[in-house]
Amino acid sequence: MSGIEQRKVSSTVIVVGTGPSGLAAAGSLSFLGIPYMVLERDDCFAPLWQKYAYDRLHLHLAKETCQLPHEPMPADWPKYIPKQQFIDYMSGYVSRFGISPLYHRSVERACYDEAIQRWKAVAKNVLSGEIEEYHARFLVIATGESCDPFVPAVEGLESFPGKVIHSTQYKNGKEFAGKSVLVIGSGNSGMEISLDLANHGASTSIVFRSARGTMLVSRLVFGDMSKYGIPTPSEGPFTMKAKYGKFPVIDVGTCKKIRSGEIRVLPAVRSIRGSEVVFENGNSHSFDAIVFATGFKRSTNKWLQGDDYLLNEEGFAKGSFPTSNWKGKNGLYCVGLARRGIFGAGVDAQNVANDIKSLL
């Protein structure tokens, strides 16, 4: 049986996404006893954490800013939570609030139907290929800031003979021991992957394209790193997070290896010619592998129809956090798209749940 008529399901709220933002939304709705369904394109909750994160990953902000609504983290946990501990925390959250996502559902279109005053979400079951239609009075976009891996266009990249991966495909540096590896991207992931590569015996280089890309939290701690090729930002870390969505870099040992020369800093990439990478300063170097730690894009604008109010063309909230960023029109909401990380997602989730409760 195929076609859109083969399955229609209704609820009060549809939540799209099961990362920390989606879980925060679902947990907040559960807390207030509001019926909902959750659609997730992958086969597990928080897939970025469970399947696409490197082994040594820790939360880059203190645990107090990364708690989900109504579930504080234990006081005796470390300040910066390791990956598996955070996954376990989210698993407990799912169990406590009875969150039961519909997995393998990739939303292909969502629009508001004026005739029935309901949102329609059309999703493809990626296992069976069947199309399903879901109806709800409210739609919550909770796909998160880190949705689709982004690799920038680089002239000649297709000519590179070695391994090329995004940071979501990187687990650890074991396979790169003794090899020359270029990390493109100098945020927390790029810095931590560079350290991991160096610790595993790889000859490691990292690209620092601009000051905007890297915000070491304090010159008092790290000293003046500009002499090592790391530009100094002209704006503070919280201003840059709000404007550009960049988290401050929490150094875990990378700066020490940069100062010692174990990790080489290089400028922006101009082009690639086979195994040779040409940089903006005109120099070129040969590499065996390239890791793109270049972040993510959001694809909401490809499937959300009829919204010219809530989200901008990059998929971030247009309004100002925390007052006007989470609510759209006709029962449309978003959670975790205000460039405020997990903390902001928690604030959004509770605002959304409270608002929906007031309308029921």
C-alpha positions as CSV (number, residue, x, y, z in Angstrom):
1,M,0.0,0.0,0.0
2,S,1.6,3.3,-1.0
3,G,0.8,7.0,-1.3
4,I,-0.1,9.7,1.2
5,E,-3.4,8.1,2.1
6,Q,-1.8,5.0,3.5
7,R,-1.3,6.5,7.0
8,K,-2.6,9.6,8.8
9,V,-1.9,10.2,12.4
10,S,-3.1,13.1,14.6
11,S,-2.0,14.6,17.9
12,T,-2.0,17.9,19.7
13,V,1.7,18.7,19.0
14,I,4.2,17.5,16.4
15,V,7.9,17.8,17.5
16,V,10.5,17.4,14.8
17,G,13.9,16.2,16.0
18,T,15.3,14.2,19.0
19,G,18.5,16.0,19.8
20,P,18.8,17.9,23.0
21,S,16.4,20.5,21.6
22,G,13.7,17.9,20.7
23,L,14.1,16.1,24.0
24,A,13.8,19.4,25.9
25,A,10.6,20.1,24.0
26,A,9.1,16.7,24.5
27,G,10.1,16.6,28.2
28,S,8.5,20.0,28.8
29,L,5.3,19.0,27.0
30,S,5.2,15.7,29.1
31,F,5.7,17.7,32.3
32,L,2.5,19.6,31.5
33,G,0.6,16.6,30.3
34,I,0.3,17.8,26.7
35,P,-0.1,15.1,24.1
36,Y,2.5,15.1,21.4
37,M,4.4,12.9,18.9
38,V,8.1,13.2,17.9
39,L,9.4,12.5,14.4
40,E,13.1,11.6,14.0
41,R,14.8,10.8,10.7
42,D,17.5,8.6,12.3
43,D,17.2,5.4,14.2
44,C,17.9,6.7,17.7
45,F,17.5,9.8,19.8
46,A,20.3,12.4,19.8
47,P,22.0,10.7,16.8
48,L,24.7,13.3,16.5
49,W,25.8,12.3,20.0
50,Q,25.2,8.6,19.8
51,K,26.5,8.0,16.2
52,Y,28.4,11.0,14.8
53,A,30.6,12.3,17.7
54,Y,34.3,11.6,18.2
55,D,35.3,9.4,21.2
56,R,37.0,12.0,23.4
57,L,34.2,14.6,23.0
58,H,33.1,16.5,26.1
59,L,30.4,19.2,26.5
60,H,32.2,22.4,25.8
61,L,30.2,24.4,28.4
62,A,29.7,23.7,32.1
63,K,27.1,21.1,33.0
64,E,24.9,23.8,34.7
65,T,24.3,25.3,31.2
66,C,23.6,22.0,29.6
67,Q,20.8,20.5,31.7
68,L,17.5,19.6,30.1
69,P,14.3,21.0,31.7
70,H,13.1,19.5,35.0
71,E,16.1,17.2,35.3
72,P,19.2,18.7,36.9
73,M,22.5,16.9,36.6
74,P,24.0,15.5,39.8
75,A,26.3,17.9,41.7
76,D,29.1,15.3,41.8
77,W,29.4,15.0,38.1
78,P,32.4,16.7,36.4
79,K,32.1,20.3,35.2
80,Y,32.5,19.3,31.5
81,I,30.5,16.1,30.9
82,P,32.1,13.4,28.7
83,K,30.1,12.2,25.7
84,Q,28.9,8.9,27.1
85,Q,27.8,10.4,30.4
86,F,25.7,13.0,28.5
87,I,24.2,10.2,26.4
88,D,23.3,8.3,29.5
89,Y,21.8,11.4,31.0
90,M,19.6,11.9,27.9
91,S,18.6,8.2,28.0
92,G,17.4,8.7,31.5
93,Y,15.5,11.8,30.4
94,V,13.8,9.8,27.7
95,S,12.8,7.1,30.2
96,R,11.6,9.5,32.9
97,F,9.3,11.5,30.6
98,G,8.2,8.5,28.5
99,I,9.5,10.0,25.2
100,S,8.7,7.5,22.4
101,P,9.9,9.0,19.0
102,L,8.8,7.7,15.7
103,Y,12.1,6.8,14.2
104,H,13.1,6.7,10.5
105,R,10.7,9.5,9.7
106,S,12.2,12.2,7.5
107,V,10.0,15.2,7.2
108,E,9.7,16.2,3.6
109,R,7.0,18.9,3.9
110,A,5.2,20.7,6.6
111,C,2.5,23.4,6.0
112,Y,-0.5,24.9,7.8
113,D,-3.9,23.9,6.4
114,E,-6.2,26.8,6.9
115,A,-9.3,24.7,6.1
116,I,-8.8,22.4,9.1
117,Q,-6.6,24.8,11.1
118,R,-4.0,22.1,11.6
119,W,-0.4,21.6,10.7
120,K,0.3,18.8,8.2
121,A,3.7,17.1,8.3
122,V,4.5,14.8,5.4
123,A,7.2,12.3,6.3
124,K,8.9,9.5,4.5
125,N,9.6,6.3,6.3
126,V,13.2,5.8,5.3
127,L,13.0,2.1,5.9
128,S,9.9,1.3,3.8
129,G,9.9,4.3,1.5
130,E,6.2,4.9,2.4
131,I,4.8,8.4,2.8
132,E,3.0,9.2,6.0
133,E,1.0,12.3,7.0
134,Y,0.8,13.7,10.5
135,H,-1.7,16.3,11.7
136,A,-1.5,18.5,14.8
137,R,-2.7,21.9,16.1
138,F,0.9,22.8,16.9
139,L,4.2,22.2,15.2
140,V,7.5,22.5,17.0
141,I,10.7,22.7,15.0
142,A,13.5,21.2,17.2
143,T,16.0,20.0,14.7
144,G,18.8,21.9,16.4
145,E,21.7,24.1,15.3
146,S,23.8,21.1,14.3
147,C,21.5,19.5,11.7
148,D,23.3,18.7,8.4
149,P,27.1,18.4,8.2
150,F,28.6,21.2,6.1
151,V,31.7,20.8,3.9
152,P,32.6,24.0,2.0
153,A,33.5,24.0,-1.7
154,V,37.2,23.9,-2.2
155,E,38.8,24.2,-5.6
156,G,40.4,20.9,-6.6
157,L,39.1,18.9,-3.6
158,E,38.0,16.1,-5.9
159,S,41.6,15.6,-6.9
160,F,42.8,14.8,-3.4
161,P,43.8,11.1,-3.3
162,G,43.7,10.6,0.4
163,K,40.9,10.3,3.0
164,V,38.5,13.2,3.3
165,I,35.9,13.2,6.1
166,H,33.7,15.5,8.1
167,S,34.2,15.7,11.8
168,T,31.0,13.6,12.2
169,Q,32.8,10.7,10.6
170,Y,35.9,11.0,12.9
171,K,36.1,8.7,15.9
172,N,39.8,8.8,17.0
173,G,43.3,9.2,15.6
174,K,44.4,5.6,15.6
175,E,44.1,5.1,11.9
176,F,46.0,8.3,11.2
177,A,49.2,7.5,13.2
178,G,52.3,8.4,11.3
179,K,50.3,10.3,8.6
180,S,50.1,14.0,7.8
181,V,46.6,15.3,8.5
182,L,45.0,18.7,7.8
183,V,42.1,19.8,10.0
184,I,40.1,22.6,8.5
185,G,38.1,24.4,11.1
186,S,39.3,25.9,14.4
187,G,36.2,25.7,16.7
188,N,36.0,23.3,19.6
189,S,35.7,20.2,17.4
190,G,38.7,21.2,15.2
191,M,40.8,22.0,18.2
192,E,40.0,18.8,20.0
193,I,40.3,16.6,16.9
194,S,43.7,18.2,16.2
195,L,44.8,17.4,19.8
196,D,43.6,13.8,19.4
197,L,45.4,13.3,16.1
198,A,48.6,14.7,17.6
199,N,48.3,12.4,20.6
200,H,47.9,9.4,18.3
201,G,51.1,10.3,16.5
202,A,49.8,12.1,13.4
203,S,51.7,15.0,11.9
204,T,48.9,17.5,12.5
205,S,48.1,20.9,11.0
206,I,45.1,23.1,11.6
207,V,43.6,25.9,9.5
208,F,42.8,29.2,11.2
209,R,40.8,31.1,8.6
210,S,39.8,34.1,10.7
211,A,39.5,35.5,14.2
212,R,35.8,34.9,14.1
213,G,36.4,31.2,13.8
214,T,38.2,30.9,17.1
215,M,37.5,32.5,20.4
216,L,40.0,31.4,23.1
217,V,38.2,32.3,26.3
218,S,41.0,34.3,27.9
219,R,44.4,35.7,26.8
220,L,45.3,35.6,30.5
221,V,45.2,31.8,30.3
222,F,46.6,31.2,26.8
223,G,48.7,34.3,26.3
224,D,49.0,36.1,23.0
225,M,48.6,33.3,20.4
226,S,48.8,35.6,17.4
227,K,52.5,34.9,17.0
228,Y,51.6,31.2,16.4
229,G,49.2,32.2,13.6
230,I,46.0,32.3,15.7
231,P,44.3,35.7,15.1
232,T,42.8,37.6,18.0
233,P,39.1,38.4,17.8
234,S,37.9,42.0,18.1
235,E,34.7,41.0,19.9
236,G,34.0,39.1,23.1
237,P,33.0,35.4,23.2
238,F,29.3,36.0,24.2
239,T,28.9,38.7,21.6
240,M,30.3,36.4,18.9
241,K,28.1,33.5,20.0
242,A,25.0,35.6,19.7
243,K,26.0,37.2,16.3
244,Y,27.7,34.2,14.6
245,G,26.7,31.1,16.6
246,K,30.3,30.4,17.6
247,F,31.0,28.9,21.0
248,P,34.1,30.0,22.9
249,V,36.9,27.5,22.5
250,I,37.7,25.6,25.7
251,D,41.3,24.5,25.3
252,V,42.0,21.0,26.5
253,G,45.7,20.9,25.6
254,T,45.8,22.0,21.9
255,C,47.3,25.4,22.6
256,K,50.3,23.8,24.4
257,K,51.0,21.6,21.4
258,I,50.7,24.6,19.1
259,R,53.2,26.5,21.1
260,S,55.5,23.5,21.2
261,G,55.2,23.1,17.4
262,E,53.6,19.7,17.6
263,I,50.5,21.1,15.9
264,R,51.1,23.5,13.0
265,V,48.8,26.5,12.3
266,L,48.1,27.3,8.7
267,P,46.0,30.1,7.0
268,A,42.9,29.6,4.9
269,V,43.0,27.1,2.0
270,R,43.1,28.5,-1.5
271,S,43.0,25.3,-3.5
272,I,44.0,21.6,-3.7
273,R,46.1,20.0,-6.3
274,G,46.3,16.3,-5.8
275,S,47.9,15.7,-2.4
276,E,49.2,19.3,-2.3
277,V,47.1,21.9,-0.5
278,V,47.7,25.5,-1.5
279,F,47.1,28.2,1.2
280,E,46.3,31.8,1.1
281,N,49.8,32.9,1.8
282,G,51.0,31.1,-1.3
283,N,52.7,28.1,0.5
284,S,51.7,24.6,-0.2
285,H,52.0,21.4,1.8
286,S,51.3,17.7,1.2
287,F,48.8,15.7,3.3
288,D,47.5,12.2,3.6
289,A,44.1,13.1,5.0
290,I,41.8,16.0,5.5
291,V,39.2,16.4,8.3
292,F,36.6,19.1,7.8
293,A,35.5,20.4,11.2
294,T,33.4,23.0,9.5
295,G,30.2,22.7,11.3
296,F,26.6,22.3,10.1
297,K,23.8,23.8,8.1
298,R,20.1,23.7,8.7
299,S,17.7,22.3,6.1
300,T,14.4,23.5,7.6
301,N,13.7,25.9,4.8
302,K,13.6,23.0,2.3
303,W,10.6,21.4,4.0
304,L,8.8,24.1,6.1
305,Q,6.3,25.9,3.9
306,G,4.5,29.2,4.5
307,D,6.8,30.6,7.2
308,D,8.2,34.0,6.6
309,Y,8.1,35.1,10.2
310,L,9.9,32.6,12.6
311,L,13.1,31.4,10.9
312,N,15.6,33.2,8.6
313,E,17.1,31.7,5.5
314,E,19.9,30.0,7.5
315,G,17.3,28.2,9.7
316,F,17.9,30.3,12.8
317,A,15.2,32.1,14.8
318,K,14.6,35.7,13.6
319,G,13.4,37.0,17.0
320,S,15.4,38.0,20.0
321,F,16.2,35.5,22.7
322,P,14.4,34.7,25.1
323,T,11.2,36.7,24.3
324,S,10.4,36.5,20.6
325,N,12.6,33.8,19.1
326,W,10.5,30.8,19.8
327,K,6.9,31.6,18.6
328,G,5.7,32.0,15.1
329,K,2.1,32.1,13.7
330,N,-0.7,29.6,13.6
331,G,0.8,27.4,16.3
332,L,4.3,27.2,14.8
333,Y,7.2,27.2,17.3
334,C,10.9,26.5,17.3
335,V,13.3,25.2,20.1
336,G,17.1,25.5,20.1
337,L,17.5,27.8,17.1
338,A,18.5,31.0,18.8
339,R,22.2,30.3,18.9
340,R,22.2,29.8,22.7
341,G,23.1,26.2,22.9
342,I,21.5,23.6,25.1
343,F,20.7,26.2,27.8
344,G,18.8,28.3,25.3
345,A,16.9,25.2,24.0
346,G,15.8,24.5,27.5
347,V,14.5,28.0,27.9
348,D,12.7,27.8,24.6
349,A,11.2,24.4,25.4
350,Q,9.6,25.6,28.6
351,N,8.3,28.8,26.9
352,V,6.8,26.8,24.1
353,A,5.1,24.2,26.4
354,N,3.7,26.9,28.7
355,D,2.3,28.9,25.7
356,I,0.7,25.8,24.2
357,K,-0.8,24.9,27.6
358,S,-2.4,28.4,27.8
359,L,-4.0,27.9,24.4
360,L,-5.6,24.5,25.2
